[in-house]
Amino acid sequence: MQNEELNQLYEKADRYKAKIDSARPLTEREAKNLDDYFKIGLTFSSNAIEGNTLTISETKVLLEDGLTVGGKPIRDYYEATGHGKAYDYMLTLAKYRTALLTEDQIQKLHKLFYALIDEENAGTYRTERVFITGTEYTPPPPAKVPAAIQKFVADMNAQRGSVHPIEYAALVHKGLVDVHPFVDGNGRTARLLMNLALIQSGYGIAIIPPVRRGEYIDALRASQRAKNPDNTPFLSLIADCVIETQRDYCRLLELPVRDSVAEQFDQSAAKAQKAIVMTKRSL
């Protein structure tokens, strides 16, 4: 995908953002209902990508009523409960729109998510090597993790505001996954950090549906290749997921959403107009 096509995705996301912003301010009840709705959606999808077997209905009953269903691994319930706590903390951080990324945020998000699973390693950088199956990429050895995280945080804070907010959020996600600072739970922590960045910039969260797991993994692998790494597929995927979640926001807020045919027509018309202008300039 060329940069022009990626920019079109960002522009489309910005149009949805403007539409959602026009419905603000929401009432306190409306805002809470939306937060709860997407808490369940993100918790279900982020865990399902990693193999968690809870359905979205089971996740909802667990988070809202504290009830479990027999026959499911206890770890699956711990993951959902922990993710719910980490999501709430992420929303608390998001209230501070200009706050910079910190190591403490990263470690606390992981600790909240992972404490019920493995309290000893929750929020603590790994002391052993990790190997990611299905890829040639190898995260840094444990001795280099603290320095790698410090560099990651500094680089992200320096880059903030210099690229589109959706691109920045995607790079935050990729950067943490590249370091892989924890023994487990890196992907879920990275997705929470990504959504923190998105909410701070006024966007809806990005939910990556489990059905797109293969595409998601392939996009990350492309960005981590030793030869000719390419971030574009991953940036495109995240932008598309932001757009889809924003469409859901519009549905819930009963805001009109133009169908894909109309949007494609608008894009084609814009390209045709641009071609005409360029032709006239060359005459």
LUMMIDO-796511 format. One line per field, with one value per residue: residue number from 1; residue in three letters; x, y, z of N, C-alpha, C, CB in turn. Coordinates in steps of 0.001 Angstrom, whole numbers. Glycine has a CB too. Example, Ala and Ser with C-alpha at 12.3 -4.5 7.8 and 13.67 -1.06 7.14 Angstrom:
BEGIN
n: (1  2)
res: (ALA  SER)
npx: (13190  12850)
npy: (-5690  -2250)
npz: (7800  7080)
capx: (12300  13670)
capy: (-4500  -1060)
capz: (7800  7140)
cpx: (13200  12900)
cpy: (-3300  30)
cpz: (7800  7870)
cbpx: (11308  14084)
cbpy: (-4473  -598)
cbpz: (9046  5725)
This chain:
BEGIN
n: (1  2  3  4  5  6  7  8  9  10  11  12  13  14  15  16  17  18  19  20  21  22  23  24  25  26  27  28  29  30  31  32  33  34  35  36  37  38  39  40  41  42  43  44  45  46  47  48  49  50  51  52  53  54  55  56  57  58  59  60  61  62  63  64  65  66  67  68  69  70  71  72  73  74  75  76  77  78  79  80  81  82  83  84  85  86  87  88  89  90  91  92  93  94  95  96  97  98  99  100  101  102  103  104  105  106  107  108  109  110  111  112  113  114  115  116  117  118  119  120  121  122  123  124  125  126  127  128  129  130  131  132  133  134  135  136  137  138  139  140  141  142  143  144  145  146  147  148  149  150  151  152  153  154  155  156  157  158  159  160  161  162  163  164  165  166  167  168  169  170  171  172  173  174  175  176  177  178  179  180  181  182  183  184  185  186  187  188  189  190  191  192  193  194  195  196  197  198  199  200  201  202  203  204  205  206  207  208  209  210  211  212  213  214  215  216  217  218  219  220  221  222  223  224  225  226  227  228  229  230  231  232  233  234  235  236  237  238  239  240  241  242  243  244  245  246  247  248  249  250  251  252  253  254  255  256  257  258  259  260  261  262  263  264  265  266  267  268  269  270  271  272  273  274  275  276  277  278  279  280  281  282  283)
res: (MET  GLN  ASN  GLU  GLU  LEU  ASN  GLN  LEU  TYR  GLU  LYS  ALA  ASP  ARG  TYR  LYS  ALA  LYS  ILE  ASP  SER  ALA  ARG  PRO  LEU  THR  GLU  ARG  GLU  ALA  LYS  ASN  LEU  ASP  ASP  TYR  PHE  LYS  ILE  GLY  LEU  THR  PHE  SER  SER  ASN  ALA  ILE  GLU  GLY  ASN  THR  LEU  THR  ILE  SER  GLU  THR  LYS  VAL  LEU  LEU  GLU  ASP  GLY  LEU  THR  VAL  GLY  GLY  LYS  PRO  ILE  ARG  ASP  TYR  TYR  GLU  ALA  THR  GLY  HIS  GLY  LYS  ALA  TYR  ASP  TYR  MET  LEU  THR  LEU  ALA  LYS  TYR  ARG  THR  ALA  LEU  LEU  THR  GLU  ASP  GLN  ILE  GLN  LYS  LEU  HIS  LYS  LEU  PHE  TYR  ALA  LEU  ILE  ASP  GLU  GLU  ASN  ALA  GLY  THR  TYR  ARG  THR  GLU  ARG  VAL  PHE  ILE  THR  GLY  THR  GLU  TYR  THR  PRO  PRO  PRO  PRO  ALA  LYS  VAL  PRO  ALA  ALA  ILE  GLN  LYS  PHE  VAL  ALA  ASP  MET  ASN  ALA  GLN  ARG  GLY  SER  VAL  HIS  PRO  ILE  GLU  TYR  ALA  ALA  LEU  VAL  HIS  LYS  GLY  LEU  VAL  ASP  VAL  HIS  PRO  PHE  VAL  ASP  GLY  ASN  GLY  ARG  THR  ALA  ARG  LEU  LEU  MET  ASN  LEU  ALA  LEU  ILE  GLN  SER  GLY  TYR  GLY  ILE  ALA  ILE  ILE  PRO  PRO  VAL  ARG  ARG  GLY  GLU  TYR  ILE  ASP  ALA  LEU  ARG  ALA  SER  GLN  ARG  ALA  LYS  ASN  PRO  ASP  ASN  THR  PRO  PHE  LEU  SER  LEU  ILE  ALA  ASP  CYS  VAL  ILE  GLU  THR  GLN  ARG  ASP  TYR  CYS  ARG  LEU  LEU  GLU  LEU  PRO  VAL  ARG  ASP  SER  VAL  ALA  GLU  GLN  PHE  ASP  GLN  SER  ALA  ALA  LYS  ALA  GLN  LYS  ALA  ILE  VAL  MET  THR  LYS  ARG  SER  LEU)
npx: (841  588  1822  -87  -2514  -2545  -2718  -5262  -6784  -6263  -7441  -10090  -10617  -10354  -12557  -14654  -14035  -14520  -17265  -18149  -17204  -18934  -21175  -20658  -20908  -21142  -23581  -22976  -23849  -24106  -21429  -20267  -21641  -20696  -17953  -18055  -19134  -17138  -15070  -15735  -15728  -13028  -11595  -12508  -11722  -8931  -7930  -8867  -7378  -5020  -5624  -7481  -10451  -12945  -16182  -17671  -20019  -19662  -17494  -18677  -20598  -18858  -17298  -19259  -21039  -19562  -19727  -19018  -18617  -18989  -16464  -14524  -11052  -9400  -7468  -8318  -10377  -8969  -7387  -9326  -10486  -8214  -7532  -9738  -9358  -6941  -7777  -9538  -7672  -6195  -8092  -8225  -5663  -5919  -7381  -5657  -4673  -2312  -264  2860  4283  5302  7598  6516  3757  3598  4535  2647  230  718  1069  -1479  -2983  -1722  -1430  -3126  -2504  271  1767  4363  5824  4375  4249  6963  10112  11284  13549  14640  15332  13169  11339  9796  7409  7148  8405  11397  12343  14012  13568  15276  17915  17435  19114  19350  16869  15831  17234  16394  13655  13702  14778  12772  10567  11563  11968  9337  8029  9425  8659  5994  3342  4617  3863  881  -1761  -2902  -985  1110  78  -30  2693  3572  2407  3740  6395  6557  5978  8139  10276  9375  9110  8150  7513  5172  2031  2653  1524  -1131  -668  577  -1519  -3269  -1713  -1543  -4225  -4519  -2969  -4506  -6990  -6150  -5636  -8115  -9493  -11527  -11204  -9085  -10173  -9048  -10344  -10753  -10956  -9229  -6761  -4666  -3928  -3108  -874  799  1231  2667  4938  5966  6808  8924  10893  14233  15383  14426  12227  8787  6488  4027  1782  985  365  -1738  -3614  -4191  -5252  -7531  -8913  -9417  -11181  -13344  -14174  -14934  -17115  -18813  -19137  -20580  -22903  -23921  -24349  -26270  -25634  -25524  -24062  -22210  -22485  -20196  -20118  -20826  -18679  -16524  -17188  -16885  -14115  -13121  -14048  -12609  -9983  -10193  -10684  -8294  -6540  -7405  -6713  -3903  -3364  -4148  -2238  28  -282)
npy: (-1196  2169  5355  7300  5904  5038  7472  8154  6408  7456  9973  9229  8110  10444  11875  10381  10759  13502  13494  12038  13718  15812  15020  15346  17240  14084  12633  11771  9186  8145  8209  6401  4056  3621  3275  905  -846  -1004  -1885  -4554  -5528  -5067  -6498  -9126  -9536  -8985  -10903  -13216  -13298  -14231  -16805  -17268  -18798  -17800  -16662  -13677  -13161  -14614  -13228  -10747  -11386  -12172  -9810  -7917  -9090  -10820  -13534  -16934  -19492  -22967  -25396  -24002  -23023  -21919  -19986  -18518  -17008  -15504  -14007  -12440  -11021  -9662  -8153  -6484  -4886  -3638  -2236  -358  1150  2137  3874  5752  6882  7999  10294  12332  14132  15185  13894  12233  9135  6608  4452  3442  3411  1396  -866  -984  -1412  -3964  -5349  -5190  -6623  -9160  -10093  -11989  -14264  -14757  -13664  -13091  -12421  -10344  -7203  -7052  -6945  -9402  -12108  -13961  -15435  -14980  -16537  -16052  -17832  -18869  -16766  -15043  -13085  -12010  -11012  -8594  -9764  -10603  -8998  -6653  -5564  -3516  -1152  -1098  -632  1890  3371  2966  4286  6924  7435  7230  9311  11455  11305  11772  13667  14282  12589  11169  10746  8130  6599  7005  5718  3080  2604  2726  405  -1554  -1041  -1810  -4531  -5345  -5100  -6835  -7065  -8589  -11842  -12921  -11814  -9571  -8732  -8034  -5985  -4187  -3600  -2296  -51  1115  1828  3625  5748  6378  7217  9391  11119  11665  9791  6855  3583  942  -2064  -5203  -7647  -11132  -12726  -11565  -12285  -13752  -11978  -9848  -10920  -11501  -8925  -7762  -9380  -8636  -6085  -6608  -7858  -8821  -8091  -5530  -4408  -3607  -1331  -612  -2485  -3082  -548  106  -1888  -1265  1323  716  -826  1082  2726  957  554  3149  3390  1754  3266  5401  4060  3315  5825  6693  8105  9248  7185  7009  4711  2176  2182  4785  6140  5113  6129  8865  8914  8073  10133  12240  11489  11578  14307  15343  14315  15693  18324  18093  17484  19835  21555  20642  21363)
npz: (0  -882  374  -122  -134  2491  3800  2993  4506  7048  6735  6390  8901  10378  9487  10563  13236  13511  13102  15327  17341  16995  18303  20918  24034  25733  27937  31387  31905  29295  28441  30249  29598  26996  27515  29035  27155  25155  26704  27249  24609  23781  25723  25287  22523  22496  24248  22980  20630  21613  22244  24269  25476  26182  25305  23860  25212  27591  28581  29058  31076  33094  33596  34187  36042  37568  37288  36463  33926  33854  32953  31562  31286  34259  33973  31774  32832  34691  32949  31630  33778  34758  32486  32336  34621  33941  31697  32847  34281  32155  31003  33020  32866  30340  30669  31022  28677  27544  28775  28933  27725  30020  31805  34132  33627  31682  33114  35186  33816  32791  35203  36410  34562  34655  37264  38609  37249  37357  39860  40690  38388  37381  35978  36003  34421  32138  32910  31361  28139  25297  22678  19624  18045  14630  13385  12340  13882  16809  20071  22212  24437  27957  29627  28241  28156  30051  29201  26549  26816  28006  25906  23992  25218  25317  22566  21567  22929  21874  19245  19233  17999  15668  13683  12175  14575  14679  13425  15204  17505  16572  16216  18830  19817  18187  18921  21646  21458  19936  21764  23748  26674  28841  30369  29436  28022  26549  24085  24774  26609  24891  23124  24841  25493  22955  22584  24648  23666  21399  22521  24032  21972  21051  19544  18800  20306  19047  18034  17385  15531  16345  14044  12306  13079  11777  9711  11271  12663  10483  9518  11617  11501  9013  9623  11248  9844  9024  6614  4483  6153  6683  7665  6729  6163  8793  9884  8212  8875  11575  11300  9812  11665  13629  12210  11807  14458  15054  13368  14734  17069  15944  15207  17726  18820  17179  14849  11493  8996  6108  3427  2148  -623  -1361  -199  -1666  -4146  -3660  -3174  -5661  -7264  -6194  -6860  -9639  -10023  -9098  -11012  -13261  -12579  -12410  -15061  -16365  -15319  -16563  -19168)
capx: (0  1358  1532  -1324  -3634  -2524  -3240  -6709  -7351  -6204  -8447  -11395  -10739  -10547  -13946  -15480  -13732  -15243  -18685  -18363  -16991  -20102  -22201  -20240  -20531  -22057  -23938  -22128  -24340  -23749  -19987  -19993  -22154  -19763  -16730  -18326  -19359  -15864  -14261  -16054  -15263  -11566  -11144  -12779  -10933  -7489  -7632  -9141  -6230  -3955  -6067  -8474  -11640  -14200  -16942  -17939  -21095  -19063  -16675  -19617  -21152  -17775  -16909  -20381  -21721  -18629  -20142  -18236  -19305  -18204  -15832  -13486  -9838  -9391  -6594  -9095  -11100  -7968  -6992  -10416  -10589  -7047  -7614  -10735  -8719  -5951  -8553  -9996  -6497  -5887  -9029  -7811  -4507  -6337  -7958  -4561  -4455  -958  725  3783  4419  6309  7832  5597  2479  3757  4648  1406  -749  1024  849  -2921  -3446  -1050  -1235  -3831  -1913  1627  2022  5807  6316  3474  4851  8415  10769  11710  14957  14983  15119  11894  11403  8469  7233  6662  9107  12837  12697  14343  13605  16569  18125  16921  20014  19201  15463  15622  17724  15555  12399  13978  14920  11439  9771  12122  11704  7906  7705  10019  7954  4594  3009  5305  3183  -548  -1992  -3144  319  1859  -456  397  4127  3686  2098  4828  7625  6563  6053  9516  11117  8849  9773  7600  7519  3914  1126  3193  576  -2266  -172  824  -2803  -3776  -922  -1977  -5525  -4279  -2523  -5629  -7973  -5547  -5708  -9507  -10045  -12055  -10206  -8933  -10393  -8603  -11201  -10032  -10940  -8125  -5537  -3616  -3495  -2424  443  1587  1617  3741  6130  6508  7471  10084  11837  15613  15593  13295  11053  7744  5456  2785  643  530  -275  -3001  -4525  -4626  -6131  -8795  -9602  -9918  -12347  -14460  -14673  -15623  -18422  -19615  -19484  -21645  -24126  -24417  -24793  -27292  -25130  -25560  -22800  -22323  -22074  -18891  -20247  -20763  -17318  -15680  -17512  -16237  -12673  -12878  -14275  -11484  -8828  -10424  -10503  -6857  -5930  -7744  -5900  -2521  -3309  -4195  -957  1064  -558)
capy: (0  3401  6330  8002  5081  5058  8778  8122  5758  8420  10998  8621  8041  11810  12273  9739  11436  14774  13188  11651  14916  16682  14529  15637  16329  13019  12626  10878  7826  7728  7963  5164  2928  3390  2714  -482  -1606  -1270  -2664  -5947  -5853  -5123  -7600  -10375  -9682  -9008  -12213  -14273  -13328  -15010  -18170  -17355  -19465  -17179  -15952  -12298  -13209  -15058  -12109  -9746  -11856  -12163  -8449  -7140  -9751  -11631  -14932  -17775  -20620  -24165  -26040  -23172  -22953  -20816  -18930  -17671  -16055  -14586  -13085  -11490  -10154  -8790  -7196  -5494  -3956  -2857  -1328  748  1991  2819  4992  6773  7567  8715  11592  13311  14072  15570  13146  11445  7715  6326  3043  3074  3075  95  -1907  -1109  -2057  -5390  -5914  -5342  -7713  -10445  -10423  -13210  -15392  -14990  -12448  -12839  -11798  -9271  -5873  -7185  -7300  -10803  -12431  -15080  -15185  -15419  -16813  -15904  -18870  -18461  -15590  -15047  -11986  -12373  -9847  -8435  -10621  -9969  -7976  -5412  -5116  -2211  -87  -1082  10  3308  3953  2932  5356  8202  7577  7470  10661  12408  11206  12167  14933  14435  11719  11112  10067  6692  6005  7027  4669  1798  2462  2404  -1034  -2314  -853  -2632  -5931  -5588  -5308  -8025  -6963  -9473  -13266  -13185  -10673  -8408  -8270  -7370  -4717  -3315  -3133  -1310  1174  1691  2454  4805  6804  6763  7960  10684  11963  11922  8765  5664  2527  14  -3456  -6103  -8832  -12416  -13273  -10933  -12655  -14097  -10745  -9072  -11524  -11312  -7513  -7565  -10057  -7805  -4923  -7080  -8565  -8330  -7450  -4755  -4353  -2737  -1031  -203  -3375  -2960  762  17  -2716  -521  2400  102  -1228  2323  3131  57  840  4431  3119  1211  4437  6124  3253  3408  7199  6949  9100  8697  6714  6767  3352  2052  2530  6242  6570  4775  7086  10123  8778  8026  11480  13075  11117  12079  15757  15586  14018  16804  19477  17832  17563  21250  22173  20197  21937)
capz: (0  -985  1419  -458  316  3953  4184  2789  5682  8152  6471  6643  10358  10862  9205  11583  14506  13502  13259  16724  18152  16871  19231  22282  25129  26106  29344  32180  31712  27938  28403  30990  28822  25892  28091  29411  25920  24485  27647  26984  23259  23720  26569  24559  21297  22787  24826  21994  19718  22268  22495  25336  24934  26606  24285  24263  26204  28848  29050  29562  32344  34082  33945  34726  37157  38331  37195  35556  33304  34070  31807  30944  32106  35219  33451  30879  33671  35244  31883  31392  34954  34772  31387  32713  35565  33193  30838  33693  34559  30897  30869  33989  32278  29128  31032  30945  27229  27139  29560  28138  28019  31046  32142  35197  32987  31028  34119  35947  32947  32769  36535  36611  33707  34859  38681  38994  36524  37848  40640  40791  37162  36955  35980  36145  33167  32090  33191  30494  26715  24733  21244  19038  17035  13325  12886  12534  14783  18187  20961  22892  25611  29187  30177  27468  28173  30688  28332  25355  27189  28196  24565  23391  25811  24872  21131  21359  23396  20931  17963  19412  17372  14381  12731  12448  15860  14517  13145  16463  18369  16016  16470  20257  19890  17573  19691  22853  21039  19495  22955  24427  27976  29868  30020  28743  28109  25842  23080  25406  27147  23744  22595  25798  25303  21687  22781  25477  22761  20547  23302  24363  20773  20725  18665  19440  20443  17924  18389  16317  15654  16300  12684  11582  13789  10826  9062  12316  12889  9262  9436  12587  10975  7933  10230  12017  8975  9035  5320  3972  7034  6146  8658  6092  6411  10183  10018  7496  9661  12758  10840  9420  12894  14233  11422  12087  15797  14985  12775  15828  17878  15242  15316  19097  19051  16166  13909  10123  8436  4678  3096  1492  -2039  -1452  117  -2808  -5199  -3297  -3373  -7101  -7782  -5765  -7681  -10995  -9983  -8961  -12308  -14159  -12166  -12813  -16542  -16718  -14967  -17487  -20487)
cpx: (870  946  228  -2535  -3708  -3081  -4745  -7410  -7358  -7269  -9857  -11638  -11000  -11968  -14899  -15267  -14510  -16741  -19005  -18201  -18208  -21224  -21837  -20774  -21599  -22444  -23021  -22542  -23964  -22272  -19645  -20466  -21232  -18477  -16915  -18481  -18023  -14880  -14474  -15517  -13765  -11025  -11339  -11817  -9436  -7082  -7816  -8001  -5117  -4401  -7056  -9797  -12960  -14875  -17171  -19054  -20558  -18181  -17557  -20162  -20093  -17471  -18039  -20990  -20804  -18945  -19298  -19106  -18410  -17581  -14763  -12265  -9866  -8524  -7368  -9871  -10143  -7555  -8066  -10555  -9437  -7095  -8636  -10157  -7717  -6640  -9030  -8848  -6112  -6804  -8696  -6638  -4932  -6957  -6922  -4039  -3016  132  1581  3788  5527  6466  6836  4235  2525  3747  3344  304  -538  729  -635  -3464  -2969  -1015  -1916  -3209  -559  2074  3505  6342  5445  4150  6358  9029  11325  13210  15394  14724  13724  12074  9984  8335  6712  7333  10600  13278  12945  14402  14947  16696  17722  17792  19838  17773  15280  16053  16863  14220  12596  14104  13560  10580  10258  11814  10238  7506  8259  9242  6506  4347  3651  4722  1699  -785  -2246  -1834  1159  1395  -16  1884  4404  3447  3284  6107  7683  6671  7472  10438  10691  9388  9314  7599  6267  3049  1609  2194  -581  -1864  44  -487  -3461  -3027  -1327  -3296  -5451  -3887  -3672  -6635  -7427  -5630  -7145  -10152  -10710  -10961  -10155  -9112  -9996  -9414  -10378  -9953  -9808  -6775  -4390  -3052  -2675  -1003  1346  2083  2745  5038  6784  7275  8758  11108  13229  15930  14296  12071  10053  6642  4078  1620  91  -181  -1649  -4037  -5067  -5572  -7505  -9601  -10148  -11195  -13558  -15038  -15424  -17001  -19369  -20049  -20672  -22965  -24745  -24968  -25856  -26905  -25139  -24169  -23014  -21828  -20790  -18957  -20136  -19359  -16373  -15928  -16828  -14735  -12324  -13032  -13118  -10234  -8969  -10202  -9029  -6145  -6187  -6881  -4463  -2355  -3289  -2874  133  886  136)
cpy: (1237  4363  7070  7220  5043  6381  8853  7445  6715  9505  10480  8526  9423  12299  11651  10411  12743  14553  12841  12864  15832  16275  14813  16997  15276  13184  11653  9422  7298  7365  6656  3942  2591  2760  1241  -1372  -1984  -1990  -4154  -6373  -5999  -6274  -8942  -10550  -9803  -10336  -13328  -14407  -14197  -16414  -18348  -17870  -18838  -16496  -14524  -12247  -13625  -13969  -11038  -10147  -11821  -10743  -7669  -7754  -10604  -13108  -15685  -18908  -21846  -24695  -25230  -23112  -21739  -19667  -17983  -16611  -15038  -13549  -12023  -10504  -9156  -7744  -6104  -4447  -3052  -1853  -118  1701  2779  4023  6119  7579  8459  10075  12704  13309  14345  14806  12259  9981  7511  4819  2568  2680  1670  -1027  -2093  -1750  -3565  -6036  -6152  -6506  -9070  -10931  -11715  -14459  -15770  -13732  -12082  -12095  -10655  -7911  -5867  -7608  -8722  -10952  -13632  -14700  -15647  -15596  -16797  -16905  -18274  -17224  -15720  -13971  -12499  -11111  -9753  -9362  -9882  -8850  -6629  -4851  -3760  -1038  44  -402  1510  4020  4020  4090  6730  8459  7906  8869  11734  12447  11682  13562  15141  13541  11727  10329  8565  5978  5942  5895  3289  1551  2180  906  -1858  -2229  -1721  -4110  -6272  -5860  -6568  -8087  -7958  -10931  -13650  -11929  -9438  -7844  -7515  -6043  -3718  -2766  -2131  15  1893  2435  3650  5987  7300  7624  9327  11657  12181  10922  7674  4616  1678  -1401  -4314  -7389  -10116  -13000  -12676  -11270  -12960  -12876  -9887  -9606  -11326  -9874  -7198  -8196  -9228  -6619  -5315  -7813  -7959  -7587  -6781  -4793  -3322  -2557  -825  -1165  -3252  -1631  754  -767  -1945  611  1856  -318  -13  2758  2262  292  2165  4287  2565  2328  5172  5374  3404  4798  7641  8107  8490  8337  6426  5372  3358  2432  4033  6753  6276  5737  8425  10057  8768  9407  12402  12781  11661  13584  16111  15356  15146  18014  19290  17923  19014  21950  21829  20791  23300)
cpz: (0  123  1157  46  1838  4462  3996  3961  6879  7972  6744  8148  10940  10609  10226  12943  14602  13710  14716  17643  18116  17825  20690  22719  25378  27577  30076  31990  30330  27854  29108  30209  27656  26399  28435  28177  25272  25409  27406  25622  23167  24548  25868  23391  21582  23391  23811  20996  20278  22663  23630  24767  25353  25417  24755  25298  27569  29448  29677  30940  33446  34548  34610  35979  38016  38296  36169  35011  33453  32792  31120  31861  33029  34732  32540  31660  34295  34195  31642  32555  35000  33678  31697  33660  34840  32269  31645  34008  33313  30696  31840  33460  31112  29422  30917  29504  26808  27895  28654  28593  29053  31247  33187  34635  32394  32058  34905  35114  32932  34121  36782  35791  34204  36307  39095  38363  37117  38580  40663  39566  36659  37084  36092  34815  33248  32368  32374  29040  26305  23229  20701  17903  15728  12752  13149  13528  16200  19044  21670  24101  26882  29738  29478  27503  28848  29804  27079  25639  27378  26849  23863  23904  25321  23393  20863  21801  22465  19623  18044  18833  16018  13301  13066  13743  15746  14229  14415  17377  17894  16296  17951  20457  19385  18411  20938  22501  20589  20685  23705  25857  29038  29410  29228  28869  27388  24830  23693  26032  26015  23182  23537  25660  24019  21866  23720  24585  21876  21304  23689  23188  20301  19796  19488  19511  19180  18452  17191  16439  15579  14894  11849  12232  12823  10131  10024  12542  11678  9145  10418  12093  9878  8498  10953  11169  9072  7741  4869  4887  6520  7187  8040  6322  7829  10408  9370  8301  10859  12368  10477  10655  13647  13529  11748  13477  15819  14340  13846  16775  17245  15334  16697  19409  18051  15247  12515  9639  6961  4359  2280  16  -2228  -1185  -1045  -3968  -4931  -3546  -4856  -7723  -7423  -6593  -9102  -11058  -9892  -10284  -13308  -13864  -12616  -14328  -16997  -16429  -15978  -18888  -20660)
cbpx: (-948  1164  2671  -1425  -3509  -1089  -2562  -7050  -6560  -4797  -8340  -11487  -9470  -9549  -14355  -15154  -12211  -14998  -19090  -17377  -15754  -20614  -22409  -18708  -20278  -21419  -25432  -22194  -25858  -24079  -19223  -20672  -23558  -19456  -16317  -19589  -20224  -15249  -14614  -17566  -15713  -10960  -11896  -14230  -11183  -7107  -8513  -10451  -5708  -3465  -4907  -8671  -11636  -13948  -18293  -18309  -22200  -18246  -15848  -20777  -21712  -16509  -16447  -21449  -22829  -18601  -21630  -16990  -19637  -19053  -16849  -14022  -8590  -8898  -5405  -10055  -11876  -6727  -6718  -11739  -10610  -5794  -7980  -11929  -8007  -5033  -9769  -10610  -5298  -6019  -10463  -7440  -3459  -7322  -8525  -3398  -5355  -768  22  5192  4718  5928  9269  5446  2137  5061  5785  953  -661  2489  1424  -3656  -2976  340  -1742  -5297  -1760  2615  1513  6563  6432  2178  4291  8770  11898  11373  15169  14177  16195  10746  12106  8228  6273  5219  8556  13542  11586  15693  12467  16755  19602  16756  21467  19610  14600  16378  19178  15325  11834  15259  15922  10750  9835  13642  12093  7079  8247  11481  7986  4211  3396  6777  3766  -1313  -3156  -4165  1055  1693  -1982  124  4873  2671  823  5095  7767  5298  5043  10038  11041  9225  9579  6179  7620  3178  894  4493  57  -2882  1141  1591  -3742  -3650  583  -2119  -6509  -3170  -1366  -6321  -8372  -4086  -4893  -9621  -8949  -13287  -10512  -7539  -11882  -7047  -12278  -10701  -12281  -8325  -5795  -4140  -4709  -3232  304  756  404  3350  5767  5381  6524  9628  11355  16601  16077  12912  11473  7163  5843  3011  1050  1716  599  -2790  -3819  -3413  -5514  -8540  -8652  -8851  -12033  -14013  -13521  -14782  -18292  -18823  -18260  -21268  -23826  -23306  -23610  -28628  -23697  -26201  -22279  -21536  -23183  -18366  -21583  -21739  -16819  -15935  -19037  -16512  -12159  -13833  -15589  -11192  -8663  -11847  -11267  -6257  -6470  -9228  -5958  -2077  -4519  -5318  -525  1066  -2081)
cbpy: (10  4053  7324  8224  3659  4834  9874  7398  4480  9059  11484  7219  7435  12752  11852  8229  11707  15522  12027  10529  15671  16665  13027  15598  17117  11626  12243  11255  7777  8837  9128  5201  3236  4702  3500  -559  -786  37  -2297  -6172  -4806  -3808  -7589  -10396  -8499  -7864  -12468  -13986  -11909  -14278  -18998  -15974  -20890  -16160  -16664  -11441  -14178  -16334  -11512  -9554  -13280  -12806  -7717  -6996  -10601  -11170  -15026  -18348  -20332  -25223  -26384  -21739  -22902  -21298  -19541  -18520  -16794  -15371  -13858  -12240  -10993  -9603  -7912  -6175  -4738  -3790  -2069  211  1127  1845  4514  6127  6542  7877  11548  12971  15051  17056  12287  12036  6911  7004  2838  4224  4101  54  -1584  258  -1493  -5614  -4986  -4045  -7496  -10350  -9302  -13109  -15052  -15351  -12625  -14161  -12830  -9296  -5082  -8208  -6296  -11408  -12708  -16342  -15899  -14396  -18184  -14447  -19955  -18227  -14310  -14847  -10922  -13142  -9916  -6981  -11077  -11003  -8434  -5657  -6147  -2157  -347  -2508  -618  3498  3125  1586  5281  8228  6294  6433  10872  12048  9776  12136  16037  14135  10265  10463  10699  6425  6804  8390  4745  1754  3729  3242  -1366  -1802  591  -2377  -6215  -4387  -4082  -9320  -5608  -9040  -14125  -14456  -10336  -8782  -9431  -8272  -4932  -4074  -4317  -1844  844  596  1444  4523  6300  5522  7174  10495  11341  13238  8166  5123  1647  182  -3712  -6392  -8833  -13418  -13017  -9403  -13865  -15067  -9956  -9118  -13022  -11682  -6608  -8155  -11452  -7313  -4226  -7984  -8536  -9495  -8480  -5261  -4014  -3318  197  -48  -4809  -3093  1860  -635  -3991  41  3123  -1114  -2024  3448  3055  -1392  865  5441  2121  133  5392  6344  1769  3059  8142  7244  9581  9700  5447  7818  2628  627  2021  6877  5877  3326  7275  10461  7501  7034  12049  12855  9587  11734  16365  14683  12689  17175  19675  16453  16826  21939  21733  18680  22089)
cbpz: (1213  -2370  1538  -1979  -240  4486  3382  1480  6022  8240  5028  5987  10980  10198  7769  11672  14637  12182  12330  17135  17668  15438  19035  22400  26415  25850  29541  33669  31900  26930  29049  32369  28306  25159  29343  30277  24928  23987  29111  27053  22297  24200  27907  24049  20376  23736  26037  21249  19458  23500  22765  26019  25347  27745  23989  23044  25753  28629  27892  28566  32190  33496  32710  33677  36633  39736  36826  36277  31791  34692  30827  30652  31214  36580  32688  30044  34771  35740  30585  31177  36240  34635  30076  33355  36699  32375  30209  34996  35039  29710  31100  35329  31804  28353  32459  31978  26548  27347  30635  28227  26726  32379  32651  36187  31889  30210  35067  36447  31521  32385  37616  36240  32283  34354  39540  38597  35032  36677  42066  40964  36093  37780  37087  37256  32841  30723  34695  30881  25868  25048  20950  18533  17543  13403  13536  11202  14793  18251  21992  23335  25701  30244  30057  26027  28880  31999  27944  24843  28470  29022  23717  23689  27352  25106  20389  22113  24803  20659  17469  20910  18262  14541  12764  11259  16551  13382  12057  17172  18417  14500  16027  21104  19061  16149  20083  23683  19902  18690  23896  23648  28499  30233  31290  29335  29521  25133  22284  26461  27936  22652  22357  27238  25267  20614  23317  26533  21890  19992  24556  24781  19649  20134  17768  18683  21665  17221  18806  16404  14554  17222  11998  11534  14685  9801  8545  13645  13201  8025  9716  13948  10436  7012  11208  13126  7521  9234  4262  2608  8485  4829  9438  4632  6153  11151  9393  6131  10131  13517  9634  8510  13801  14161  9921  11951  16805  14206  11586  16597  18019  13773  15029  20080  18987  16835  14303  9153  9185  3877  2331  1634  -2605  -474  1395  -3253  -5307  -1830  -2703  -7775  -7240  -4273  -7715  -11464  -8802  -7875  -12859  -14030  -10634  -12321  -17182  -15966  -13572  -17566  -20691)
